[in-house]
Amino acid sequence: MKKLLFLTAFLAIGPIVSGQQKPNIVLILIDDMGWKDVGYAGSTYYDTPNIDKLASEGMRFTNAYSAAPVCTPSRGGLFSGKYPGRTKLTTVFNGLAGPDDRLHDRSKYRGENDQYFEARHRHALPKSETIIAQALAEGGYRTGFFGKWHIGECPGYYPDDRGFQVAKGYRRVHGMKYGHFGDRWPTGNFAHLPDPDSTEFIPETLTNECIKFMNESGDQPYFAVLSHYIVHTPITPRQEKVPKYEKRIKTDQTNPEYAALVESVDESVGQIIQSIKKLGQEENTVVIFTSDNGGLTLNNITSNYPLMGGKSFPFEAGMKVPLIIKWPQEIKPGSTAERTIGTDIYPTVLAATGLDLKPQQHVDGINLMPLLKEGNALTERPIVFHYPHYTHATGPFSSIIEDNWKLIHFYNDGAGAYLLYNLSEDPEEQNNLADTKTTKRETLAKRLKKLLKEMDAEMPIKNPGFSYSASKKLYNLKSTKTLAEEERHVFERRLEILNDRNSSKN
């Protein structure tokens, strides 16, 4: 009878977003999972039936970006709603952060042998930022975080200092060199969890803790973040999952151990969804599934074919990630090619819960609910990436996407400072138009410079002692055109692999 009365009221006045009827929010954040590491995006090598089902039942975004090509700034953008250039948390720090959020001169490689030093940057998301967990806790939500944090690994900056009432499994030892089993980690590393035994698979522990949190929340709406350390290197999967992938026909994706880790991600997603169903909360729970940056191509970990590059690269696959949002009560299943970025999650979640937006906080995010509920097209806006640092794949760069045009500006390169692509015609970034579409190049360059100035972004610093002859970092001295050509060869080789495989079948 009570259910009938509630249904009558619901149909009469629409969704209730006050009191106990506010939706639960579950954010599943994967580490280093590429846009094509899932079946629904085209992978035939990895098994992801639970993720694929989630995609069929929710809205999946085929043009979703992380806020940066590496994890720390990307996560900072997601939780703050601001571009990394604005918060100055722009790269992965070297060693333990802290003890505060001052600006630092060095992360991993400062740039002593290059034309520019990297920009100054923070090692933690500033305390002045009101992150999404704080906003939800203030709005009556029970908040829980489980797993990788990486936006402040020092006292005062941990997730339980930033609005998460329950926080478990974030690490106290920097780095991922220990793998994903308990016997590889120092004692006392995982916050608020007992030391794992030697055979304990950390992804399963985190999943179980998240489910426990959901079960213990009772009638209080909750915000649960399951932030996995997988599929980050080192690739240490459950070995019993590996043999079937060793026997599988290889595509451009060929790594059976990585495939086994992807399968563990999928199993975790399935367990979370089943737990939500058992609690009777499926209709009024928003499930968000995404990754913190593109898939890692180094050492043949995965392939993002036909997109260029991967994690750390300035090209599309560096920031393009899977994104699914499911809310049966409000969102009709279907896919969209609208461009979104990780900073959009903050205002979208606030709008879904009926809480007031914080436009001065999530200034670089937009509310996706009109798109999710009504199918309304998003208002065109520029999307900006600012990574003024060095990696194995790039030197300092900024880029902008506007009206389907993408400009990449490399600071450490006087010879070929710009790459320009028309993404509507060339999503694989194969045809650099910087030398032929000079008006478009200059227009976007001015727009990018203006937006970065408005953010007060820290910029790379010219190295007064730079010498070509003395430099030992020759990789970073290559022109952007050379780097693009090298990546193009990788692209073409993957195409050859696919053609050879198809020919052998015929």
URQUI-V641137 format. One record per backbone hydrogen bond with DSSP energy under -1.0 kcal/mol. NH is the residue of the N-H (numbers start at 1). CO is the residue of the C=O. Records with the same first field share a line. If there is no record, write none. Layout:
NH: CO  CO
This chain:
5: 1
6: 2
7: 3
8: 4
9: 5
10: 6
11: 7
12: 8
13: 9
14: 10
21: 18
22: 19
24: 284
25: 222
26: 286
27: 224
28: 288
29: 226
30: 290
31: 230
37: 34
42: 39
43: 38
52: 48
53: 49
54: 50
55: 51
56: 52
57: 53
58: 54
59: 325
60: 334
61: 323
62: 336
65: 340
66: 319
74: 70
75: 71
76: 72
77: 73
78: 74
79: 75
80: 76
81: 77
86: 83
87: 83
88: 84
90: 88
104: 121
114: 111
117: 461
118: 110
119: 388
121: 104
122: 88
125: 151
129: 126
132: 79
135: 131
136: 132
137: 133
138: 134
140: 137
141: 136
142: 221
144: 223
145: 166
146: 225
147: 168
148: 227
154: 152
157: 154
161: 158
162: 159
164: 159
166: 143
168: 145
169: 191
172: 189
179: 176
182: 200
183: 198
184: 181
185: 182
189: 186
191: 170
193: 190
200: 197
202: 180
204: 201
205: 201
206: 202
207: 203
208: 204
209: 205
210: 206
211: 207
212: 208
213: 209
214: 210
215: 211
216: 212
220: 217
223: 142
224: 25
225: 144
226: 27
227: 146
228: 29
232: 229
236: 234
241: 238
242: 239
245: 242
246: 242
247: 243
251: 253
259: 255
260: 256
261: 257
262: 258
263: 259
264: 260
265: 261
266: 262
267: 263
268: 264
269: 265
270: 266
271: 267
272: 268
273: 269
274: 270
275: 271
276: 272
277: 273
278: 274
279: 275
280: 277
281: 276
285: 282
286: 24
287: 326
288: 26
289: 324
290: 28
292: 30
294: 318
300: 297
302: 296
307: 304
311: 295
312: 69
313: 310
317: 308
318: 315
319: 316
320: 316
321: 64
324: 289
325: 59
326: 287
329: 283
330: 327
331: 327
334: 58
336: 60
340: 63
342: 65
344: 341
345: 342
348: 344
349: 345
350: 346
351: 347
352: 348
353: 349
355: 350
361: 358
362: 358
363: 361
364: 81
365: 362
372: 368
373: 369
374: 370
375: 371
376: 370
383: 401
385: 399
387: 397
389: 387
391: 394
397: 387
398: 409
399: 385
400: 407
401: 383
402: 405
405: 402
406: 421
407: 400
408: 419
409: 398
410: 417
411: 396
419: 408
421: 406
423: 404
426: 422
429: 426
433: 420
437: 433
441: 437
442: 438
443: 439
444: 440
445: 441
446: 442
447: 443
448: 444
449: 445
450: 446
451: 447
452: 448
453: 449
454: 450
455: 451
457: 452
461: 117
463: 115
466: 463
471: 467
477: 474
483: 479
484: 480
485: 481
486: 482
487: 483
488: 484
489: 485
490: 486
491: 487
492: 488
493: 489
494: 490
495: 491
496: 492
497: 493
498: 494
499: 495
500: 496
501: 497
502: 498
503: 499
504: 500
505: 501
506: 502
